[in-house]
Amino acid sequence: MTCLATESVNFILIFLAAVAIWCWTDSIVIEVPYLVTYLPEGWHLGSYVSLMKGLSGGFMMLLVPLFFIKGTAAACFTSFFLGLFFSVTMCVFWDNTVRPSQLFSDGFSLGFLINTFCLMGLDSVRMAAVFTFASSLRSDSLMTAVLIGEGGGGVIAICLSIIQGFRQFTQPDNIAPGNSYVNSSTMSGGTLINEPSTSDDFIFEPGTYFVIVSCLFLISFMSFCLFNYINRTPKITTSNLDYESIPSEHDGNGAQETLLLSSELRGVNDLSNQEESWPILRARPEIPNNDLTAFGNTGQNTELETCRNDYSVREKYLLWLTWVLSNGSVFLLLPPFQSFSSLPYGERCFILSASAWAMSVPVSAFVAYFIRIRNISIIYILLIFHFLIGGFLVAVASQSPDPPFVGAIWAELVIVFMWALQSGSGFYIFSVSCYCLTQIGEDAVKGAAISTNCSNVICCLISFSLVNFSGYFNQA
């Protein structure tokens, strides 16, 4: 007996499952303002995190064909299970560091960076798998649940971050112009630059933060399992059919009819196994050309179903490029510069910038659901505007540790607003591109997701090289 949940239940379950797409990536990035106190990399920690994300995404994409052998749902389950394992190791080994050496004069956060590599790489695989999975459901509302849930993990991480550093908002800034907010091992000319913050400055330490994030990840995993379970349907077999109720066109030749029916049923089951080997919505109805009330669509938004093939091949690749550029800019290219552009204005500015950056992701996904842009030219105009914002932030970061107007409240607000605008505009472009690619088909979404994660390697190498070797970005 087929057991299909209501649309609202499916929306909630897919939303909770999608929270895990970038759950660890968002959580680690937002925790950087606190981790710079505990780990020896100091202000450069953001560039190391970006490097781990880019390299891990490219490496994990090499394993994507293996993950997808058993189907999209199997790839999702694999990424969830491995993510749960490395969530535990992050909670245990996040503060294991290597002693200072000739290569790493201040030490090296081995435990944290290895687990960051694995968790962010699995997030990249999960992104490709979950978006492909949602596209295969042919539901506009469920794709929206994925987009909003993708940023939902960042919102939860923001709330945890604000609670964790609440005392910082009730105290004067630890970072005055010319000072730094770094681990006590950071030296300049043999002299400690500034008194480091201690664990007393935070309500709970990063280890507790990672435990909470692991529990959130487990809830997402359970939601995905529950979605597959309640939407399961038994495989069609000849044992549950009543042949007597089927009118025969070949009287006196029942054996031939039974043989034909069995052959057709084997074909249906083979197709079902080829599509997915896990209990997913095998019984979802195919969407006829004139049927606008299919699963997940009750007529309230028919654009996704009626315009699936009105993009040319050239426009398809332009949409791929848009997805690649917007994703790479928001999540890889710009985040390493966040500490250099905001920390000189104070620790509060750094925390608010990271929070606004993450909060704008689900907000822009929600806006993209109601305000769709399908014109390629307009999308690229918005992309140029997005990169102009990024250029402004990089220019401010290049003036660190003494950028203009340090100490002015309005300058702090401008930095926070620009980081929110940078993230929001980029993810809005990403979201509308996702809707357009979904109209083209499931393979278009899968190809864009895989190519995006491979190109992230280039983005992270560019940002890491600029931050660490150009000489323009300096810690106080």
C-alpha positions in Angstrom: 0.0 0.0 0.0 1.4 3.4 -1.0 1.9 5.8 1.9 2.4 9.4 0.6 2.6 12.1 3.1 0.8 15.5 2.8 2.6 18.3 1.0 3.2 20.3 4.2 4.8 17.3 6.0 7.0 16.6 3.0 8.0 20.3 2.9 9.0 20.3 6.6 11.0 17.0 6.3 12.8 18.1 3.2 13.5 21.5 4.8 15.0 19.8 7.9 17.1 17.5 5.7 18.3 20.4 3.6 19.6 22.1 6.7 22.5 19.6 6.7 23.6 20.6 3.2 26.0 23.3 4.4 25.4 22.7 8.1 29.1 22.2 9.0 30.4 24.6 6.4 28.2 27.5 7.8 28.9 26.5 11.4 32.7 26.5 11.0 32.7 29.7 9.0 30.5 31.5 11.6 32.6 30.1 14.5 35.9 31.6 13.0 35.6 34.8 15.1 35.8 32.7 18.2 38.2 30.1 16.9 40.9 32.7 16.2 41.2 33.0 20.0 41.9 29.3 20.5 43.9 28.2 17.3 47.3 29.4 16.3 46.5 30.6 12.8 45.0 33.9 14.1 43.4 36.2 11.4 44.6 33.8 8.7 42.4 31.0 9.9 39.6 32.1 7.5 41.9 31.6 4.5 42.8 28.1 5.8 39.1 27.2 6.2 38.4 28.4 2.7 41.3 26.4 1.3 40.0 23.3 3.1 36.5 23.8 1.6 37.7 24.3 -1.9 40.2 21.4 -2.0 37.8 19.0 -0.2 35.0 19.9 -2.6 37.1 19.2 -5.6 38.5 15.9 -4.1 35.0 14.7 -3.0 33.6 15.4 -6.5 36.0 12.7 -7.8 34.0 10.2 -5.7 30.6 11.4 -6.8 30.3 8.7 -9.6 30.8 6.1 -6.9 28.2 7.7 -4.7 25.6 7.9 -7.5 26.1 4.3 -8.7 23.2 3.2 -6.5 21.1 6.3 -7.2 20.6 9.8 -5.8 19.1 8.7 -2.6 22.0 6.3 -1.9 24.4 9.2 -2.4 22.4 11.3 0.1 22.5 8.5 2.7 26.2 7.9 2.2 27.1 11.6 2.7 24.9 11.8 5.8 26.4 8.7 7.4 30.0 9.7 6.7 29.1 13.3 7.9 27.8 11.9 11.2 31.1 10.0 11.7 33.3 13.1 11.2 30.9 15.2 13.3 32.0 13.0 16.2 35.7 13.3 15.4 35.4 17.1 15.1 33.9 17.2 18.6 36.8 15.2 20.0 39.8 16.4 18.1 39.0 20.1 17.1 41.7 21.5 19.5 44.5 19.1 18.6 47.4 21.2 17.3 50.9 20.6 16.0 53.8 22.3 17.9 55.5 25.3 16.2 58.0 24.3 13.6 60.0 25.9 10.8 57.1 25.4 8.5 54.5 26.6 10.9 56.0 29.1 13.3 52.9 29.4 15.4 51.8 25.8 15.2 49.2 24.1 13.1 45.6 23.2 13.9 45.8 19.6 12.6 42.7 18.1 14.2 40.5 21.0 13.3 41.6 21.4 9.7 41.5 17.7 8.9 38.0 17.4 10.2 37.1 20.6 8.4 38.4 19.1 5.1 36.3 16.0 5.5 33.1 17.7 6.7 33.1 20.4 4.1 33.9 17.9 1.3 30.9 15.8 2.4 28.8 19.0 2.4 29.7 19.5 -1.2 28.7 16.0 -2.1 25.5 16.4 -0.1 24.7 19.6 -2.0 25.0 17.8 -5.4 23.0 14.8 -4.1 20.2 16.6 -2.4 19.6 19.1 -5.2 19.5 16.3 -7.7 17.2 14.4 -5.4 14.8 17.4 -5.1 14.9 18.0 -8.8 13.9 14.3 -9.4 10.7 14.9 -7.3 9.5 17.4 -9.8 8.1 19.7 -7.1 8.5 23.4 -7.1 7.6 23.7 -3.4 10.1 21.0 -2.3 12.9 22.7 -4.3 12.1 25.8 -2.4 12.3 23.9 0.8 15.8 22.8 -0.2 16.9 26.3 -1.0 15.5 27.8 2.3 16.8 24.8 4.3 20.2 25.2 2.7 20.5 28.6 4.5 18.6 27.4 7.6 21.7 25.7 9.0 23.5 29.1 8.8 20.6 30.8 10.7 20.8 28.2 13.5 24.6 28.6 13.6 24.1 32.4 13.9 21.8 32.0 16.9 24.3 29.7 18.6 27.1 32.1 17.8 25.3 35.1 19.3 24.4 33.1 22.4 28.0 31.9 22.7 29.5 35.4 22.5 26.7 37.3 24.2 29.2 38.7 26.8 31.2 40.3 24.0 28.2 42.6 23.2 28.0 43.8 26.8 31.7 44.6 27.1 34.0 47.1 25.3 35.6 45.8 22.1 38.7 43.7 22.7 40.1 45.0 19.4 41.0 48.6 19.3 42.7 50.0 16.2 46.2 48.6 16.0 45.5 45.7 18.3 44.5 42.2 17.5 42.3 39.4 18.6 44.6 36.4 18.4 45.9 33.4 20.2 48.5 34.1 22.9 51.1 32.3 20.8 51.0 35.1 18.2 54.1 37.3 18.6 55.5 40.3 16.8 59.1 41.1 17.3 59.2 38.9 20.4 56.4 40.8 22.0 52.8 39.7 22.5 50.6 42.1 20.5 47.6 42.0 22.7 46.2 40.2 25.7 44.2 37.3 24.3 40.6 36.6 25.1 40.0 33.7 27.4 37.3 31.1 27.7 35.6 33.3 30.3 34.8 35.7 27.5 32.4 33.1 26.0 29.3 31.4 27.5 30.5 28.1 26.1 33.6 26.9 24.2 33.8 25.8 20.6 33.8 22.1 21.7 30.3 22.5 23.1 29.3 24.5 20.0 30.4 21.5 17.8 28.4 19.1 19.9 25.3 21.1 19.4 25.9 21.3 15.6 26.4 17.5 15.6 23.0 17.1 17.2 21.5 19.3 14.6 23.1 17.2 11.8 21.6 14.1 13.4 18.1 15.6 13.3 18.6 16.4 9.6 19.7 12.8 8.9 16.7 11.4 10.7 14.4 13.8 8.8 15.7 12.5 5.5 15.3 8.9 6.5 11.7 9.6 7.7 10.9 11.3 4.4 12.0 8.2 2.5 10.1 6.0 4.9 6.7 7.6 4.9 6.8 8.0 1.1 7.8 4.5 0.4 5.7 2.2 -1.8 6.0 -1.5 -2.3 7.5 -2.9 -5.4 5.0 -4.1 -8.0 4.9 -7.9 -8.2 2.7 -10.4 -10.0 1.5 -11.8 -6.6 -0.6 -8.7 -5.7 -2.5 -8.5 -9.0 -5.8 -10.0 -9.8 -5.5 -11.4 -13.3 -9.2 -12.4 -13.4 -10.1 -8.7 -13.2 -8.1 -7.9 -16.3 -10.1 -8.4 -19.5 -8.4 -10.8 -21.9 -7.9 -9.9 -25.6 -6.7 -13.4 -26.3 -9.4 -15.8 -25.2 -8.1 -19.3 -24.7 -4.5 -18.1 -24.6 -4.2 -17.1 -20.9 -0.7 -18.3 -20.6 0.5 -16.0 -23.3 -1.2 -13.0 -21.6 0.3 -13.8 -18.2 3.7 -14.1 -19.8 3.3 -10.7 -21.4 2.1 -9.1 -18.2 5.0 -10.6 -16.2 7.5 -9.3 -18.7 6.0 -5.8 -18.5 6.1 -5.9 -14.7 9.8 -7.0 -14.7 10.5 -4.0 -16.9 8.7 -1.6 -14.5 10.7 -3.0 -11.5 14.0 -2.9 -13.5 13.3 0.7 -14.3 12.5 1.5 -10.6 15.7 -0.2 -9.5 17.8 1.6 -12.1 16.3 5.0 -11.0 16.7 4.5 -7.2 17.7 1.5 -5.1 16.5 3.1 -1.9 12.8 3.5 -0.9 12.1 6.9 -2.4 9.0 8.1 -4.1 8.9 5.3 -6.7 5.1 5.7 -7.1 5.2 9.4 -7.8 3.1 10.0 -10.9 4.6 11.2 -14.1 3.5 14.7 -14.9 1.4 14.8 -18.1 1.7 17.8 -20.4 -1.6 19.3 -19.3 -1.6 18.2 -15.6 -0.7 21.1 -13.3 -1.7 19.4 -10.1 1.1 16.8 -9.8 2.8 15.8 -6.6 4.0 18.9 -4.7 2.3 21.3 -7.1 -1.4 22.2 -6.6 -1.6 24.8 -9.3 -0.2 27.7 -7.2 3.0 27.8 -9.2 3.2 26.2 -12.6 6.2 27.9 -14.1 8.5 25.1 -13.2 6.4 22.5 -14.9 5.4 24.3 -18.0 8.7 25.8 -19.1 11.1 22.9 -18.8 12.7 23.0 -22.3 12.6 26.7 -23.4 16.3 27.3 -22.8 18.8 26.9 -25.6 22.1 24.9 -25.2 24.0 28.2 -25.0 21.7 29.5 -22.3 22.1 26.3 -20.4 25.9 26.7 -20.2 25.5 30.4 -19.3 23.3 29.3 -16.3 25.9 26.8 -15.4 28.5 29.6 -15.4 26.2 31.8 -13.3 25.8 29.0 -10.7 29.6 28.5 -10.6 30.4 32.1 -10.2 27.8 33.0 -7.6 28.4 30.0 -5.5 32.2 30.4 -5.7 32.0 34.1 -4.8 29.7 33.7 -1.8 31.2 30.6 -0.2 34.8 30.5 -1.3 36.3 33.6 -2.8 35.2 36.3 -0.4 34.9 34.7 3.1 38.8 34.6 3.7 38.8 38.4 3.5 36.0 38.8 6.1 38.4 38.9 9.1 40.7 41.5 7.5 37.8 43.8 6.5 35.8 43.7 9.7 38.2 42.8 12.7 40.0 46.2 12.5 36.6 47.9 13.3 36.1 45.7 16.3 35.2 42.2 17.4 31.5 43.2 17.4 31.8 44.1 13.7 33.4 40.7 12.9 30.6 38.8 14.7 27.8 40.9 13.2 29.3 40.6 9.7 29.5 36.8 9.9 26.0 36.7 11.2 24.5 39.0 8.6 26.4 37.1 5.9 24.8 33.8 6.9 21.4 35.2 7.7 21.0 36.7 4.2 21.3 33.3 2.6 17.8 31.9 3.6 16.2 35.3 3.2 17.4 35.6 -0.4 16.2 32.1 -1.1 12.8 33.0 0.2 12.8 36.2 -2.0 13.8 34.1 -5.1 10.8 31.9 -4.6 8.4 34.8 -5.2 10.6 37.0 -7.5 11.8 34.9 -10.3 14.2 36.1 -13.0 14.4 34.0 -16.1 16.1 36.5 -18.4 19.8 35.6 -18.7 20.9 39.3 -19.4 19.3 40.5 -16.2 20.9 37.7 -14.2 24.3 38.7 -15.5 23.7 42.4 -14.7 23.0 41.3 -11.1 26.1 39.2 -11.2 28.2 42.2 -12.1 26.6 44.2 -9.3 27.4 41.3 -6.9 31.1 41.3 -7.9 31.4 45.1 -7.5 30.3 44.6 -3.9 32.9 41.9 -3.4 35.6 44.2 -4.9 34.7 46.9 -2.4 35.1 44.5 0.5 38.4 43.2 -0.8 39.7 46.8 -1.2 38.8 47.5 2.5 40.5 44.3 3.6 43.7 45.2 1.7 44.0 48.3 4.0 44.2 46.1 7.1 45.1 46.6 9.9 44.3 50.3 9.5 41.4 50.7 7.0 39.6 54.0 6.7 37.3 55.4 9.4 38.2 52.9 12.1 36.3 53.8 15.3 33.3 55.3 13.5 30.0 53.5 14.2 28.6 54.3 10.7 31.7 52.6 9.1 31.1 49.5 11.2 27.5 49.4 10.0 28.5 49.9 6.4 30.8 46.9 6.6 28.1 44.7 8.2 25.6 45.8 5.5 28.0 45.2 2.6 28.7 41.7 3.8 25.0 41.0 4.1 24.4 42.4 0.6 27.3 40.4 -0.8 25.9 37.2 0.5 22.3 38.0 -0.3 22.8 39.1 -3.8 25.1 36.1 -4.6 22.7 33.5 -3.2 19.7 35.2 -4.9 21.5 34.8 -8.2 22.3 31.2 -7.3 18.7 30.5 -6.4 17.1 31.8 -9.6 19.8 30.0 -11.6 18.8 26.8 -9.7 15.1 27.3 -10.6 16.0 27.8 -14.3 18.2 24.7 -14.4 15.5 22.7 -12.8 13.2 23.7 -15.6 15.8 22.2 -18.0 15.9 18.9 -16.2 17.5 16.8 -13.5 20.7 16.2 -15.4 21.3 19.9 -15.8 21.1 20.4 -12.0 23.4 17.4 -11.3 26.0 18.7 -13.9 25.9 22.2 -12.5 26.4 21.0 -8.9 29.3 18.8 -9.8 31.1 21.4 -12.0 30.5 24.0 -9.3 32.3 22.0 -6.6 35.2 21.3 -9.0 35.6 25.0 -9.8 35.6 25.8 -6.1 39.2 24.5 -6.0 40.3 27.4 -8.2 38.4 30.0 -6.1 39.9 28.8 -2.8 43.4 28.8 -4.3 43.0 32.3 -5.5 41.8 33.6 -2.2 44.3 31.6 -0.1 47.2 32.9 -2.3 46.0 36.5 -2.1 45.6 36.4 1.7 48.8 34.6 2.6 51.3 35.6 -0.1 50.4 38.9 -1.7 51.4 41.0 1.3 48.4 43.2 1.1 46.4 41.6 3.9 48.1 42.0 7.2 47.2 41.1 10.8 47.8 43.8 13.4 
